[in-house]
Structure formats: C-alpha cells, structure tokens
Amino acid sequence: MRKCLKVKAVALDGCRFVKRTVRHQHSSVYPNPADNYITIEWNATEQGTTHIVLTDITGKMVKQDVVNNNTGINIVSMDVSMLPKGIYMLSAINNNGVMNKRVVIE
C-alpha cells in the first residue's frame, strides 16, 4: 500500500486528494502560546492514522508525527522547545479531514 501525505491538502481519501472541509466537534491545541510543548486534542469518528504537521510562517515543515488514533478523544504532545519563537500552523490530517490551528511559540 502506498503512503501519501500532502501537507497543503484539505483532506485525504486514501491517496486521492479531495476538497472536503470537516468541522471537528472537538479539537484544540494548548497551551497557546506555548514554550516547551503543545498538546493536540481531537475527537475521531473512527480508528485510523493521523498525520500531524507543524509548519512555520513560510510554510516550511518543522516537525511532523504520525499517530494511530482511536475512536473518540485522542491526545498527543509535541515537543516544541527547540523551535524559534514565532507563529506556526499545526495541521492534523486523517480520513475525516483536516484540523488547522495557529500556534504561537514564545
């Protein structure tokens, strides 16, 4: 099976990119602003894989992680202590769609 990841995609459907916006009933990133770590929390409607990507203001990917999520609330932490202060965009991409959140690192 091919693995596909396109950071700027709206949603993933296998390896096909579709224009689909999903409104997450529960999703958050905290603390925001952050200094050492961020916690990403989201509600998944099905088991699967979530690609978590953090990009800087220029769109350059600075961190990424792939996690297996369960149905229901999922919580993961990401170490951001080595990143320069600034504004970042966090994207969590899975079969349900994409969650985008702005993150400030102080």
C-alpha positions in Angstrom: 0.0 0.0 0.0 1.3 3.5 -0.9 1.6 6.1 1.8 0.7 9.6 0.7 1.0 12.9 2.6 0.4 16.3 1.2 0.7 19.0 3.8 -1.3 21.6 2.0 -4.2 19.3 1.1 -7.7 19.9 2.5 -8.4 16.3 3.2 -7.1 12.8 2.4 -9.1 10.0 0.9 -6.6 7.1 0.5 -4.0 8.7 -1.8 -6.6 10.8 -3.6 -6.9 14.4 -2.5 -10.4 15.7 -2.2 -11.8 19.1 -1.4 -13.7 18.4 1.8 -13.8 20.5 4.9 -14.7 18.8 8.1 -15.9 20.7 11.1 -14.4 19.0 14.2 -16.8 18.9 17.1 -13.9 18.9 19.5 -10.4 19.9 18.6 -7.8 22.1 20.5 -4.2 22.8 20.8 -2.9 24.0 24.1 -1.2 25.8 25.8 -1.2 28.6 23.2 1.1 30.4 23.4 3.5 27.6 24.2 7.2 27.4 25.1 8.1 23.7 25.7 5.4 21.5 24.3 1.9 21.6 22.8 -0.9 19.2 23.4 -3.1 18.3 20.5 -6.6 17.0 21.3 -9.2 15.9 18.8 -12.3 13.7 18.5 -12.0 11.0 15.9 -15.1 9.3 14.5 -13.2 6.2 13.5 -9.9 4.4 14.1 -7.1 5.3 11.8 -3.9 7.2 11.3 -3.5 10.9 11.9 -0.6 12.9 10.3 0.4 15.9 12.5 2.4 18.5 10.7 3.8 21.8 12.1 4.9 24.4 9.6 6.5 27.8 10.1 5.1 31.1 8.7 6.9 30.5 5.4 5.2 27.1 5.0 8.3 25.1 5.8 7.6 21.9 7.7 9.5 22.0 11.0 8.0 19.0 12.8 5.8 16.0 11.9 4.4 12.9 13.6 2.2 10.1 12.6 -0.1 8.6 15.3 -2.6 5.9 15.4 -5.9 7.3 16.7 -8.8 5.6 18.3 -12.5 6.4 18.0 -13.3 9.2 20.4 -11.0 11.7 22.1 -7.3 11.5 21.2 -4.5 13.4 22.9 -0.8 13.7 21.9 2.0 16.0 22.9 4.7 17.6 20.7 8.0 19.0 21.9 8.5 22.5 20.6 11.2 23.6 23.0 13.9 23.7 20.2 11.9 25.8 17.8 12.4 29.5 17.5 9.8 31.9 18.8 7.1 32.7 16.2 3.8 31.8 14.6 3.2 28.3 13.3 0.4 26.3 11.7 -0.5 22.9 13.0 -2.4 20.5 10.7 -3.8 17.2 11.8 -4.8 15.2 8.8 -6.8 12.0 8.8 -9.7 10.2 6.9 -12.2 12.6 8.5 -10.5 15.7 7.0 -8.1 18.3 8.4 -7.8 20.4 11.5 -5.8 23.6 11.2 -4.8 25.6 14.2 -2.5 28.6 14.6 0.1 28.1 17.3 2.3 30.8 18.9 5.7 29.7 20.4 7.2 32.1 22.9 
